[in-house]
Amino acid sequence: MTKPHARPSPEEIKEKQDLEDALEEGLEETFPGSDPVNVTQPAPSRGDGHVKRSD
């Protein structure tokens, strides 16, 4: 017999909602576009050495 799924905690619900909101915002800001939406930024490459990023 399998156990029923536990309900997500309020923290898990908030984290999932924050991620969904960030993805939706990224989609709205890039529409129309052909590239998929990504919440995280890739690590800087050597060519990006002159660019200052905020964390």
CORURTA-V228623 format. One record per run of one state. SS is the DSSP state (hx for helix, st for strand, lp for the rest). FROM is the first residue (numbers start at 1). TO is the last residue. If there is no record, write none. Layout:
BEGIN
SS,FROM,TO + SS,FROM,TO
END
This chain:
BEGIN
lp,1,9 + hx,10,30 + lp,31,45 + hx,46,48 + lp,49,55
END
